[in-house]
């Protein structure tokens, strides 16, 4: 599926595809950064009772990276900052205009993949207590990055650049 909304980011992703359409060459191991049970309120829904007053949502997000560089560097810049993702979710809760949880979830998946650089995301958006006889209703989606063109920046290239820093005579060294 091609993104409908233009994205304003440094690193473009060719497409975001449902997980079932991801080629079998996906990395075998992923580091999963997650947020469980984020609670917020927003106006979302299709029924008259949902259109004017905020209602609670509970959001779970799992974001995958092939072996995060931060495992070696201990630097937040080398992984996904779940605090920043949390803030992005709260901003989306406040500013969106979606009526369906599916559209809200899709936009959140795009944010995680494109703006935060995840390679894979699974997220669940739940309306708790929507009906008195169920704990919650909602949607779970999984998305992964589509193929990346060779002209697009790759995380691996940045790793090699950082590894080589200071190894070339006359080059600058940054600890």
MARTIRO-332249 format. One record per atom (N, C-alpha, C, O, CB): x, y, z. Coordinates in steps of 0.001 Angstrom, whole numbers, padded with zeros to 6 digits, always signed. Atoms other than C-alpha are relative to their C-alpha. Last residue first. Glycine has a CB too. Layout:
MARTIRO-332249
XYZ ...
end
This chain:
MARTIRO-332249
+000233+001158-000889 +034468+009599+021172 -001466-000319+000147 -001825-001258+000857 +000595+000254+001370 +001005-000429-000972 +034656+011860+018102 -000303-001198+000893 -000847-002198+000425 -001309+000541-000707 +000484+001043-000905 +037832+011464+016087 -001001+000605+000961 -000732+001615+001610 +001169-000664+000773 +000412-000453-001322 +038576+013618+013079 -000497-001176+000814 -001083-002117+000278 -001085+001082-000102 +001455-000081-000196 +040499+012236+010166 -000310+000452+001409 +000529+000366+002305 -000674-001358-000282 +000456-001352+000282 +044164+013066+009578 -001490+000185+000161 -001991+001307+000078 +000388+000380-001372 -000934-001051-000432 +045064+009409+009367 -000499+001365-000435 -000919+001558-001575 +001409-000252-000568 -000711-000519+001163 +041868+007358+008810 +000953+001092+000477 +000523+002021+001161 -000995+000546-001084 -000940+001010+000469 +040723+005283+011782 +000825+000466-001188 +001818-000173-001536 -000739-001251-000363 -001227+000006-000787 +039122+008167+013667 +001018-001020-000455 +002135-001041+000061 -000323-000245+001419 -000392-001324-000470 +035637+007546+012317 +001250-000122+000873 +001271-000906+001823 -001160+000677+000787 -001234-000429+000644 +035527+004143+010658 +000516+001341+000465 +001653+001702+000160 -000198+000047-001452 -001082+000914-000363 +032979+002664+013043 +001337+000476-000550 +002372+000323+000100 -000301-001406-000510 -000369-000240-001395 +030728+005712+012722 +001154-000896+000434 +002023-000465+001193 -001203-000226+000913 -000616-001318-000067 +030711+005501+008938 +000470+000290+001417 +001573+000799+001617 -000981+001083-000471 -001361+000106+000525 +030093+001757+009099 +000719+001342+000044 +001917+001393+000323 -000024-000531-001431 -000790+000791-000941 +027079+002274+011372 +001443-000096-000472 +002365+000115+000316 -000603-001407+000169 -000328-000881-001124 +025721+005069+009170 +000856-000735+001025 +001774-000148+001598 -001284+000533+000665 -001033-000912+000487 +025884+002784+006145 +000433+000949+001107 +001618+001260+001226 -000505+000794-001218 -001279+000695-000015 +023976+000118+008079 +001137+000900-000469 +002248+000816+000056 -000070-001241-000869 -000518+000008-001367 +021117+002526+008804 +001382-000651+000060 +002252-000206+000809 -000972-000735+000933 +000194+001258-000705 +020571+003007+005093 +000656+000086+001356 +001734+000664+001492 +000564-001185-000805 -000952+000266-001074 +020072+006298+003297 -000335-001313+000696 -001505-001658+000867 +000008+001154+001013 +000456-000482-001294 +017952+006057+000131 +001028-000340+001077 +001693-001372+000984 -001375-000603+000351 -000348-001411-000144 +019639+005771-003263 -000428+000560+001360 -000033+001666+001728 -000642+000811-001119 -001422-000161-000292 +019628+001970-003040 +000384+001459+000219 +001349+001733+000933 +000829-000581-001125 -000835-000195+001184 +015829+001991-002890 +001445+000206+000413 +001713+000713+001502 -000495+001198-000831 -000645-001307+000007 +014245+000609+000282 +000878+000083-001250 +001651-000831-001537 +000844+000232+001308 -001372-000032+000506 +011825-002281+000001 +000525+001432-000041 -000206+002367-000367 +000074-000633-001400 -000110+000620+001306 +008723-001887+002146 +001459+000034-000437 +002326+000476+000317 -000911+000711-001035 -000526-000821+001083 +008927-001160+005833 -000021-000798-001284 +000219-002005-001288 +001429+000490+000315 -001451+000057+000121 +006736-003291+008005 +000426+000917-001132 -000364+001250-002015 +000492-001455-000247 -000540-000559+001232 +003177-003078+009254 +001512-000137+000044 +002114-000222+001115 -000426+001492-000188 -001448+000163+000143 +001138-004955+011813 +000399+000590-001329 -000276+000391-002338 +000431-001500+000101 -000581+000047+001337 -002383-003973+012872 +001500-000238+000115 +002117+000102+001125 -000291+001310-000782 -001442+000244-000043 -004507-004624+015953 +000485-000052-001436 -000091-000762-002261 +000352-001329+000776 -000681+000509+001183 -007987-003115+016165 +001474-000219+000321 +002078+000544+001074 -000164+000973-001195 -001053-000757+000648 -010486-002262+018839 +000580-000693-001200 -000069-001518-001843 +001076+000288+000962 +000048+000304+001429 -013105-003389+021285 +001109+000810-000659 +001538+001830-000120 -001418+000332-000629 -000422-000997+000969 -012849-003536+025067 -000187-000501-001416 -000308-001701-001660 +001446+000383+000230 -001061-000827-000582 -013731-005316+028278 +000431+001108-000953 +000729+002226-000532 +001206-000865+000370 -001353+000344+000471 -017026-006579+026855 +001011+000934+000670 +000689+002069+001020 +000099+000106-001570 -000265+001423-000141 -020618-006766+028242 +001355-000436-000576 +001605-001633-000713 -001096-000773-000664 -000031+000430-001399 -021071-003058+028987 +000331-001475+000167 +000721-001888+001259 -001321+000286+000648 +001261+000688-000280 -020074-002003+025504 +000086-000572+001408 +001163-000959+001863 -000292-001130-001058 +000911-000509+001039 -017384+000558+024744 -001392-000598+000172 -002401+000091+000026 +000546-000322-001413 +001340-000267-000501 -015761-000328+028070 -000979+000553-001019 -001987+001147-000638 +000087+000935+001114 +000443+000800-001149 -012225+000032+026776 -001432+000381+000396 -001821+001547+000341 +000962+000196+001204 +000993-000823-000694 -011789+001382+023244 -000488-000842+001176 -001304-001746+000994 -001206+000441-000962 +001179+000558-000658 -008595-000401+022207 -000885+001106+000556 -000400+002063+001159 +000414-000957+001120 +000747-001143-000507 -005835+000494+019746 -001327-000557+000513 -002093-001164-000235 -000213+001119-001115 +001383+000271-000340 -003329-002298+019186 -000599+001272+000569 -000022+001900+001457 -000119-001181+001006 +000662-000850-000979 -000007-001837+017473 -001453-000376+000144 -002111-000812-000801 +000124+001458-000387 +001298+000613-000292 +002522-004009+015729 -000644+000913+001039 -000038+001234+002062 +000138-001517+000525 +000826-000486-001112 +005450-002246+014089 -001261-000856+000112 -001870-001233-000890 -000375+001503-000199 +001231+000760-000163 +008362-003284+011867 -000761+000603+001173 -000156+001107+002119 +000289-001526+000227 +000086+000844+001192 +011514-001621+010538 -001302-000785-000014 -001739-001270-001058 +001193-000960-000069 +000231+001415-000278 +011279+001242+013013 -000049-000763-001321 -000419-000205-002354 -001318-000204+000810 -000939+000940+000611 +012844+004499+011833 -000177-001454+000350 +000735-002249+000123 +001339+000381+000357 -000846+000568-001047 +011113+006920+014219 +000907-001113-000510 +001715-001640+000254 -000858-000527+001119 -000617-001042-000818 +009570+009274+011646 +000946-000556+001058 +001896+000120+001452 -001067+000822+000667 -000684-001029+000769 +008893+006683+008961 +000742+000996+000894 +001929+001251+000688 -000996+000735-000872 -000907+000519+001029 +007983+003452+010696 +000837+001097-000644 +002039+000924-000841 -000790-000728-001069 -001029+000846-000616 +006533+004859+013929 +001016-000479-001038 +002219-000474-000776 -000648-001209+000699 -000869-000841-000831 +004670+007700+012205 +001155-000827+000565 +002312-000409+000508 -000808+000653+001151 -000832-000801+000906 +003286+005397+009510 +000982+000857+000792 +002152+000963+000425 -000879+000894-000899 -001003+000915+000564 +002042+002961+012185 +000943+000748-000938 +002152+000517-000906 -000685-001161-000752 -000990+000233-001043 +000301+005840+013980 +001101-000943-000487 +002275-000733-000180 -000673-000572+001251 -000816-001215-000106 -001413+006834+010753 +001078-000158+001067 +002217+000267+000870 -000883+001215+000322 -000856-000071+001194 -002599+003260+010214 +000905+001216+000054 +002093+001113-000250 -000850+000040-001276 -001100+000952-000164 -003879+003021+013798 +000959+000047-001190 +002174-000026-001010 -000550-001421+000175 -000855-000527-001058 -005980+006188+013411 +001225-000899+000170 +002352-000410+000250 -000782+000115+001334 -000712-001131+000613 -007367+004894+010103 +000960+000636+001007 +002079+001002+000650 -001005+001059-000524 -000915+000535+001017 -008267+001543+011697 +000822+001118-000644 +002030+000967-000830 -000788-000765-001083 -001235+000409-000662 -009716+003229+014792 +001018-000516-001010 +002223-000343-000826 -000290-001074+001051 -000200+001433-000227 -012283+004878+012532 +001336-000269+000697 +002338+000390+000419 -000063-000765-001332 +001191+000544-000647 -013500+008493+012691 +000183-001478+000354 -000436-001967+001299 -001221+000175-000907 +000500+001294+000468 -010207+010219+011983 -001280-000385+000730 -001514+000030+001865 +001064-001090+000192 +001394-000202+000405 -009625+013955+012577 -000629-001303-000509 -001612-001262-001250 -000083+001084-001088 +000530+000756+001147 -006335+013795+014481 -001456+000370-000303 -002145+000996+000503 +000105-001511+000270 +000152-000734+001257 -004899+016580+016683 -000699-000738-001145 -001056-000099-002135 +001324+000405-000460 +000529-001365-000119 -005100+015540+020364 -000413+000583-001358 -001422+001284-001440 +001042+000907+000654 +001287+000054-000707 -004699+011783+020016 -000665+001369+000039 -001882+001481-000104 +000195-000527+001429 +000971+000559+000939 -001972+012358+017401 -001385-000090+000652 -002389+000230+000017 +000457-001396-000486 +000271-001042+001000 -000099+014645+019804 -001038-000485-001003 -001954+000258-001356 +001299+000407-000733 +000865-000993-000651 -000435+012060+022589 -000337+001152-000957 -001452+001673-000930 +000681+000550+001272 +001331+000594-000145 +000928+009384+020252 -000952+001012+000636 -002082+001178+000176 +000065-001298+000854 +000620-000011+001329 +003860+011603+019239 -001413-000591+000055 -002316-000112-000632 +000870-000789-001006 +000426-001375+000282 +004662+012220+022920 -000697+000091-001358 -001690+000805-001499 +001208+000953+000038 +001126-000309-000889 +004731+008477+023600 -000535+001398-000274 -001746+001592-000371 +000424-000123+001475 +001157+000652+000624 +006980+007959+020563 -001255+000282+000831 -002320+000561+000280 +000233-001540-000137 +000374-000830+001151 +009400+010539+022010 -001203-000602-000732 -002067+000133-001210 +001195+000150-000972 +000560-001248-000534 +009433+008705+025341 -000452+000927-001114 -001501+001563-001012 +001024+000711+000880 +001420+000220-000266 +009867+005398+023489 -000651+001213+000655 -001867+001380+000557 -000183-001221+000884 +000266-000621-001290 +013135+006689+022028 -001492-000137+000303 -002310+000590-000260 +000443+001501+000008 +001253-000745+000031 +013843+004285+019180 -000277+000502+001414 -000337-000288+002356 -001186-000886-000537 +001166+000866-000152 +017485+003226+019013 -001256+000852-000163 -001178+001993-000617 +000010-000731+001387 -000194+001206+000797 +020908+004652+018189 -001132-001009+000153 -000980-002179-000200 +001299-000649+000377 +000065-000358+001417 +020193+008217+019346 +000094-001227-000904 -000219-001143-002092 +001113+000978-000344 +001407-000047+000404 +019457+006822+022813 -000148+000328-001481 -001134-000070-002102 -000755+001028+000836 +000451-001356+000338 +023135+005938+023210 -001435-000052-000514 -001772-000878-001362 +000937+000651-001062 +000710-000505-001178 +024399+002811+025008 -000460+001438-000206 -000498+002229+000737 +000892-000090+001239 -000398-001385-000264 +026815+002290+022090 -000602+000574+001276 -000060+001527+001836 -000390+000864-001161 -001449-000190-000118 +026812-001490+021799 +000378+001404+000447 +001361+001585+001165 +000666-000299-001319 -000496+001105-000827 +023145-002405+022406 +001502+000136+000232 +002009-000289+001271 -000315-001359-000662 -000120-000451-001390 +022343+001068+021048 +000439-001114+000940 +000902-000833+002046 -001319+000568+000475 -001374-000447-000219 +023063-000227+017538 +000217+000420+001450 +001339+000358+001952 +000339+001161-000940 -000200-001434-000213 +019710-002008+017697 +001456+000316+000294 +002093-000347+001112 -000880+000497+001143 -001015-000239-001030 +019745-005561+016431 +000391+001464+000130 +001244+001967-000602 +001227-000814-000298 -000994+001061+000035 +017270-005360+013531 +001137+000388+000943 +001711+001467+000798 +000525-000241-001457 -001230-000393+000697 +014720-002869+014814 +000889-001230-000101 +000976-002003+000853 +000741+001177+000744 -001149+000869+000213 +011149-003644+015819 +001122+000651-000780 +000903+001362-001760 -000430-001229-000704 -000768-000533+001132 +008476-001424+017370 +001277-000819-000154 +002035-000963+000805 +000333+001519+000203 -001269+000736+000033 +005741-002839+019643 +000712+000417-001279 +000148+000326-002369 -000219-001575+000059 -000838-000106+001193 +002902-000414+020433 +001261-000828+000200 +001944-000686+001213 +000359+001482-000304 -001210+000802-000170 -000015-000853+022843 +000776+000066-001309 +000206-000121-002384 -000337-001490+000396 -000833+000295+001166 -002699+001847+022944 +001229-000794+000432 +001931-000419+001370 +000423+001307-000722 -001203+000623-000527 -005624+002271+025347 +000794-000484-001198 +000258-001164-002074 -000330-001176+000998 -000640+001004+000840 -008330+004706+024295 +001188-000553+000777 +001800+000149+001582 +000446+000600-001388 -001319+000579-000272 -010717+006689+026489 +000435-000969-001100 -000381-001676-001692 -000012-000720+001346 +000161+001290-000650 -013537+008804+025092 +001370-000629+000183 +002306-000286-000539 -000933-000929-000818 -001138+000924-000010 -013589+012467+024191 -000359-001291+000740 -001120-001292+001707 +001230+000666+000656 -000685+000052-001284 -017018+013998+023678 +001171-000977-000072 +001045-002057-000649 -000976-000407+001123 -000142-001314-000624 -018685+015202+020496 +000793+000011+001296 +001231+001070+001745 -001338+000559+000260 -000469-001071+000866 -018757+012407+017925 +000323+001321+000700 +000935+002197+000090 -001011+000249-001029 -001468-000066+000022 -018927+009270+020053 +000543+001272-000653 +001748+001520-000593 +000549-001202-000728 -000507-000133-001369 -022624+009301+021114 +001523+000171+000062 +002054+000544+001108 -000404-001212+000811 +000310-001347-000513 -023693+009949+017517 +000602+000225+001390 +001097+001314+001683 -001525+000211+000052 +001320-000145-000605 -021995+006741+016393 -000164+001393+000603 +000803+002014+001045 -000221-001076+001076 +000997-000242+001044 -019084+006749+013956 -001401+000199+000568 -002298+000665-000135 -000010-001151-000981 +001122+000929+000099 -016115+006950+016271 -000974+000406-001079 -000831+001450-001717 -000717-000098+001319 -000118+000914+001139 -013267+009095+017528 -001202-000937+000005 -001638-001392+001063 +001342-000810+000054 +001301+000129+000650 -012959+012035+019916 +000215-000868-001237 +000945-000492-002154 -000619+001416-000375 +000159-000685+001274 -009849+011495+021979 -001441-000154-000472 -002185-001004+000017 +000991-000554-001058 +001384-000231+000406 -008658+010340+025367 -000015+000757-001309 +000863+001575-001585 -000780+000774+001085 +000282-001360+000434 -005406+008784+026450 -001469+000115-000342 -002215-000863-000304 +000877+000394-001206 +001379-000446-000106 -003966+005708+028073 -000130+001453-000431 +000690+002301-000078 -000510-000177+001427 +000065-001458+000007 -000746+004005+027042 -001466+000410-000016 -002237-000035-000867 +000768+000602-001227 +001043-000604-000815 -001165+000369+028039 +000009+001515+000068 -000412+002090+001073 +000098-000523+001350 +001225+000750-000290 +002072-001091+026773 -000946+000842+000839 -000538+001465+001819 +000325-001320+000726 +000798-000802-000924 +004880+000800+025036 -001287-000787+000205 -002003-001069-000756 -000278+001478-000553 +001452+000002-000105 +007464-001334+023299 -000522+001005+001018 +000179+001451+001926 -000480-001373+000361 +000195-001092-000940 +010973-001561+021852 -001516+000149+000117 -002202+000192-000904 +000716+001358-000477 +001352-000538-000092 +011508-004911+020168 -000035+001041+001115 +000211+000731+002280 -001042-001134+000258 +000134-000567-001336 +015001-005863+019041 -001357+000678+000018 -001684+001437-000894 +001180+001010+000353 +000392-001401-000157 +014593-007998+015969 +000100+000360+001475 -000218-000447+002349 -001448+000255-000544 +000082-000488-001376 +016226-011250+014920 -000351+001483+000002 +000179+002264-000788 +001332-000244+000752 +000493+001042-000886 +015670-013167+011690 -000204+000522+001413 -001132+000094+002100 +000957-001175+000014 -000988+000483-000970 +015993-010123+009470 -000621-001010+000954 -001786-000891+001334 +000593+001173+000792 -000011-000826-001207 +013363-009932+006697 +001000-000573+000995 +001196-001788+001040 -001417+000083+000634 -001375-000354-000335 +014375-011808+003527 +000076+000902+001228 +001133+001466+001508 +000663+000683-001182 -000551+000935-000977 +011004-013567+003292 +001427+000338+000406 +002016-000395+001199 -000044-001396-000551 -000805+001072+000566 +009532-010529+001539 +000622-000860+001096 +000824-000392+002217 +001090+000576-000899 -001426-000275-000158 +006903-008603+003490 +000783-001149-000593 +000455-002308-000343 +000375+000211+001490 -000596-000244+001303 +003394-009012+002097 +001482+000307+000073 +002080+000702-000928 -000707+001125-000676 +000147+001180+000842 +001847-010644+005185 +000636+000154-001372 +000845-000842-002065 -001447-000323-000160 -001046+000966-000292 +003288-007802+007260 -000088-001228-000882 +000943-001791-001250 -000063-000407+001442 +000449+000927-001035 +001049-005221+005592 +001029-001108+000165 +001672-001502-000808 -001389-000592-000348 +000812+001110+000461 +003178-002858+003522 -000502-000815+001173 +000166-000888+002204 +000788-000879-000956 +000242+000744-001226 +004666+000574+004031 -001001-001067-000372 -002052-000772-000943 -000521+000922+001182 +001387+000313-000311 +006132+002026+000894 -000047-000689+001349 +000961-001183+001854 -000641-000887-001101 +000704+000186+001260 +009269+003550-000563 -001470-000302+000248 -002340+000297-000383 +000643-001123-000814 +000219+001423+000123 +010391+004876+002804 -000826-000187-001259 -001817+000514-001467 -000707-000605+001271 +001235+000461+000626 +011814+008369+002797 -000038-001517-000016 +000996-002167-000163 -000133+000556-001428 -000204+001301+000613 +014480+009427+005271 -001314-000515-000554 -002222-000837+000213 +000590-000996+001007 -001317+000066+000633 +014608+013123+006119 +000165-001294-000789 +000734-001293-001881 +001106+000119+001053 -001056+000552-000833 +010907+013389+006784 +001302-000012-000773 +001327+000143-001994 -000358-001415+000480 -001094-000957-000002 +007919+015328+005493 +001073-000496+000955 +001125-000085+002114 -000492+001419+000398 -000742-000024-001250 +005439+012640+004598 +001174+000952-000130 +001867+000968-001147 +000482-001412+000385 -001417-000254+000178 +002829+013089+001908 +000680+000109+001350 +000144+000704+002285 +000225+001271-000820 -000341-001336-000472 -000484+011464+002889 +001492+000241-000223 +002295-000619+000140 -000374+000176+001502 +000871-000989+000618 -001759+008518+000891 +000430+001411+000353 +000293+002318-000467 -001438-000226+000422 +000507-000985-000943 +001093+006148+001671 -000833+001043-000729 -000439+001532-001788 +001153+000669+000759 -000743-001253+000066 +001396+003412-000931 -000624+000985+000980 -001847+001042+001114 +000005+000579-001450 +000835-001159+000000 +000000+000000+000000 +000892+001238+000000 +001808+001330+000817 -000956-000011+001205 
end
